C-alpha cells in the first residue's frame, strides 16, 4: 500500500511572531523550498459544514458456524455526507477548504457517522474526528488495484433517546441544515484575526504499522524540542442542527375573497373617476337649476310685498 504524500512536514519552533504563536507546521517540496504559509493549531472560530445526505442503517448479521452456536446480531447507525458551506455573510469569503499535511490535494470526502451507546465499547456519548490519507494498492491474484482518496470523518455516539430522535427525523424527511465543529485537535489554520479559518490542514493519527507503528504523516522536529503537535481525535465543540419550519400555506379561499373585495372597491373608484365630460356638465347644470329654484322660493314673498307697496303709493298720488 502506497500513501500519496509529496511534501515534507516540518515543525518550526522559532516563530517570527512570538506574540501571536510560538510554533507552527510548515510544508516543503522535494527541492527543499517552503510551499505553504505557517499553520498553527485551531484556536478560535468554527467550521460550518452542509449536509448533503443522511441515511439510517439497520443491519442483521448471522454469526456462528455450528447450529448450536449460531446467533443473530443487530446494529444501527446513521451515515451522512458533508460538504463545506459558506457562512451567511456575503461580504467576505468564508468557505473552508481542507487538505492533508504532506499533500497539495483538497479533501473531497467529508462524512459523519452516528452510533448509539451500546454498553459494549461505546459506553458513553462522545464526538471525535478521524481521517485517512489517500492510497493506492497494486492488483494481486484475488483483488484488483484499489485507490482511495483523502477523507475526513466525524464520529458521534449518542444515547438511545437522541439517536432515535434523529432516526425519526430521517423517517419524516427532516434533515439537518448544518454541522458545526470547533476547537478540534489535529486541525490547523493560518493565523488570522478573523474567526473565519479559510484554508485548513489536517494532521491525522493514522499509523503506519509497517514501520514500527509510526505515524503516516511523519514530522521533522528540531532537536531538544519537546513539542508534540496535536493530531486528529478530540473534538471539543460540535453542533448538529435540524431546522423544522411550518409548511402551512395561506388560505387561498379567504385570500381570493379579500382580493375580490378590494378589486370591486377599486373598480368602483375607477368608474367614478372615469365619468364623461357630458355627464360632468349635466351634473353641474342640474345643481345650478336646483339652486335657482331654491333661491326663487325664498324670494317670492318679498317680491309681492314690494309690488303692493308700489300700488298704494301710486293710488294716493
C-alpha positions in Angstrom: 0.0 0.0 0.0 1.5 3.3 -1.1 0.4 6.5 0.7 0.2 9.6 -1.6 2.4 12.1 0.3 4.5 14.5 -1.8 5.6 17.1 0.8 7.8 17.2 3.9 6.3 18.5 7.1 8.5 20.4 9.5 7.9 21.9 12.9 9.2 25.5 13.3 9.6 26.4 17.0 11.4 29.7 16.2 8.4 31.8 15.3 8.9 35.3 13.9 5.7 36.3 15.7 6.2 35.2 19.2 3.4 37.4 20.4 0.9 35.6 18.2 2.1 32.0 18.3 5.2 30.1 19.5 5.4 27.3 16.9 3.9 26.2 13.6 3.9 23.5 11.0 5.3 24.1 7.5 5.4 22.2 4.2 8.4 21.8 1.9 8.6 20.3 -1.6 11.2 17.8 -2.9 13.6 20.7 -3.6 13.5 21.9 0.0 11.5 25.0 -0.8 8.8 26.1 1.6 5.5 25.9 -0.3 2.9 26.9 2.3 2.4 29.5 5.0 2.8 28.6 8.6 -0.1 26.7 10.1 -1.0 26.8 13.8 -3.4 24.6 15.9 -7.0 25.7 15.7 -7.7 28.2 18.4 -10.9 30.1 17.8 -13.7 30.1 15.2 -15.7 27.3 13.8 -16.1 25.3 10.6 -19.5 25.1 9.0 -20.5 22.1 7.0 -23.6 21.5 5.0 -25.4 18.1 5.0 -25.8 16.6 1.5 -27.1 13.2 2.6 -28.2 11.3 5.8 -29.1 7.6 5.9 -30.3 5.3 8.7 -29.0 1.7 8.5 -30.3 -1.3 10.5 -28.3 -4.4 9.9 -28.9 -8.0 10.9 -25.9 -10.3 10.9 -25.7 -14.0 11.5 -22.7 -15.4 13.4 -21.6 -18.9 14.2 -20.6 -21.9 12.1 -22.4 -24.5 14.1 -26.2 -24.6 14.6 -26.0 -24.5 18.4 -23.7 -21.5 18.4 -25.3 -19.6 15.6 -26.8 -16.2 16.5 -28.2 -13.1 15.0 -26.8 -9.7 16.0 -28.2 -6.3 15.1 -26.5 -2.9 14.5 -28.0 0.5 14.0 -26.1 3.5 12.8 -26.5 6.7 10.7 -24.1 7.8 7.9 -24.0 11.1 6.1 -22.1 13.0 3.5 -21.0 16.6 4.4 -19.7 19.5 2.3 -18.0 22.8 3.0 -20.5 25.6 3.4 -20.1 29.3 3.2 -21.3 31.5 6.1 -24.4 33.6 5.7 -22.2 36.7 5.2 -21.8 37.7 1.6 -19.2 40.5 2.0 -16.3 38.1 2.6 -15.3 34.6 1.5 -16.0 32.2 4.4 -15.8 28.8 2.7 -13.2 26.5 4.2 -11.0 24.2 2.2 -9.4 21.1 3.6 -6.2 19.2 2.7 -3.9 16.8 4.5 -0.5 17.9 5.6 2.0 16.4 3.2 -0.3 16.9 0.1 -1.5 19.6 -2.2 -4.9 18.0 -2.7 -8.2 19.2 -1.5 -10.2 16.7 0.6 -13.3 15.8 -1.3 -14.8 13.3 1.1 -16.1 14.6 4.4 -18.5 12.3 6.2 -20.3 11.7 9.5 -21.2 8.5 11.4 -23.6 8.4 14.3 -23.8 5.4 16.6 -25.9 4.6 19.7 -24.4 3.9 23.1 -24.3 0.1 23.2 -22.7 -0.5 26.6 -20.0 -2.5 24.9 -17.2 -0.4 23.6 -19.4 2.7 23.0 -20.1 3.2 26.7 -20.9 7.0 26.7 -21.8 9.9 24.4 -18.9 11.4 22.5 -17.8 13.1 19.3 -14.4 12.8 17.6 -12.6 13.3 14.4 -10.7 10.8 12.3 -9.2 10.8 8.8 -7.1 8.8 6.4 -4.7 9.7 3.6 -5.3 8.6 0.1 -3.5 5.5 -1.0 -3.1 3.0 -3.9 -2.7 -0.7 -3.8 -1.4 -3.0 -6.5 -3.5 -5.7 -8.0 -2.9 -9.3 -6.9 -4.4 -12.7 -7.8 -7.5 -12.1 -5.7 -8.1 -8.3 -5.7 -7.9 -5.7 -8.4 -5.9 -2.5 -7.9 -7.6 -0.1 -5.5 -7.4 3.7 -4.9 -8.7 5.6 -2.0 -9.0 9.4 -1.7 -8.1 11.6 1.3 -11.1 11.7 3.7 -12.2 13.3 7.0 -14.9 11.8 9.3 -16.9 13.0 12.3 -17.8 10.1 14.6 -20.6 10.7 17.1 -22.1 8.5 19.8 -25.5 9.4 21.3 -27.7 7.9 23.9 -30.7 6.0 22.7 -33.2 8.8 23.1 -31.2 11.3 21.0 -30.3 8.7 18.4 -34.0 7.7 18.0 -34.9 11.4 17.5 -32.6 11.7 14.6 -33.9 8.4 13.1 -37.5 9.8 13.4 -36.4 13.0 11.7 -35.0 11.0 8.8 -38.2 9.0 8.5 -40.2 12.2 8.5 -38.0 13.7 5.7 -36.4 16.3 8.0 -32.7 16.7 7.5 -30.1 18.7 9.4 -29.3 22.1 7.8 -25.7 22.2 9.1 -22.9 20.7 11.2 -20.5 22.9 13.0 -17.2 21.9 14.6 -14.8 23.9 16.6 -11.7 23.6 18.9 -10.6 20.4 17.3 -7.3 18.7 17.7 -5.4 17.9 14.5 -6.9 20.8 12.6 -4.6 23.7 11.7 -5.1 27.0 10.1 -3.1 30.1 9.2 -3.1 32.8 11.8 -5.8 35.4 11.2 -7.6 38.0 13.4 -10.8 36.7 11.8 -12.9 33.9 13.3 -13.2 32.5 9.7 -10.4 30.0 9.3 -10.0 29.8 5.5 -7.6 27.1 4.3 -7.3 24.2 6.8 -4.6 21.5 7.1 -5.2 18.1 8.7 -2.7 16.1 10.8 -4.2 12.6 11.3 -3.4 10.0 13.9 -3.2 7.3 11.2 -0.5 4.8 11.9 1.9 3.0 9.6 2.1 -0.5 11.0 4.9 -1.5 8.6 7.3 1.0 10.1 7.4 0.4 13.9 3.9 1.7 14.3 4.9 5.2 13.4 2.5 7.9 12.1 1.8 8.1 8.4 2.5 11.8 8.4 6.0 12.0 9.7 7.2 15.3 11.2 10.7 16.7 11.2 11.1 18.2 14.7 14.2 20.2 15.8 16.5 18.6 18.4 15.7 19.2 22.0 12.2 20.2 21.1 9.5 18.6 23.3 6.5 19.9 21.4 4.1 17.2 20.3 1.7 18.7 17.7 -1.9 17.5 18.3 -3.3 15.0 15.9 -6.9 14.2 14.9 -9.1 12.8 17.6 -10.5 15.0 20.3 -13.3 17.4 19.2 -14.4 19.9 21.9 -17.2 21.7 20.1 -19.9 20.1 18.0 -23.3 21.3 16.8 -25.7 19.3 14.7 -28.7 21.4 13.9 -32.2 20.5 12.5 -34.4 23.2 11.1 -38.1 22.5 11.3 -40.4 25.2 9.8 -44.1 25.5 9.3 -45.4 24.3 5.9 -48.8 25.8 6.4 -49.8 27.9 3.4 -52.2 30.9 3.2 -55.9 30.1 2.9 -56.5 30.5 -0.8 -60.3 30.9 -0.5 -60.0 33.8 2.0 -57.2 35.3 0.1 -59.4 35.3 -3.1 -62.3 36.8 -1.2 -60.1 39.7 0.0 -58.8 40.2 -3.5 -62.4 40.3 -4.9 -63.4 42.8 -2.2 -60.6 45.2 -2.9 -61.0 44.7 -6.6 -64.7 45.7 -6.5 -63.9 48.7 -4.4 -61.1 49.7 -6.7 -63.3 49.3 -9.8 -66.0 51.5 -8.2 -63.5 54.2 -7.6 -62.2 53.9 -11.1 -65.7 54.1 -12.6 -66.3 57.3 -10.6 -63.1 58.8 -11.8 -63.9 57.9 -15.5 -67.2 60.0 -15.9 -67.5 61.6 -19.4 -67.3 65.4 -19.8 -71.0 65.5 -20.8 -72.1 63.7 -17.6 -70.0 66.2 -15.6 -71.6 69.3 -17.3 -75.1 67.8 -16.9 -74.5 67.3 -13.3 -73.3 70.8 -12.8 -76.3 72.3 -14.7 -78.6 70.2 -12.6 -77.0 71.5 -9.4 -77.4 75.1 -10.7 -81.1 74.7 -11.5 -81.8 73.2 -8.1 -80.0 76.2 -6.5 -82.1 78.7 -8.7 -85.4 77.0 -7.7 -84.5 77.2 -4.0 -83.5 80.9 -4.4 -86.8 81.8 -6.2 -88.8 80.0 -3.5 -87.3 82.3 -0.8 -87.6 85.5 -3.0 -91.4 85.0 -3.8 -92.8 86.7 -0.6 -90.5 89.8 -0.6 -91.5 90.5 -4.3 -95.3 90.5 -3.5 -94.8 92.9 -0.6 -92.8 95.3 -2.8 -95.5 95.2 -5.6 -98.4 96.1 -3.1 -96.3 99.0 -1.7 -95.8 100.5 -5.1 -99.5 100.3 -6.0 -100.5 102.2 -2.8 -98.0 105.0 -3.5 -99.5 105.5 -7.0 -103.0 105.4 -5.7 -102.6 108.2 -3.1 -100.8 110.5 -5.6 
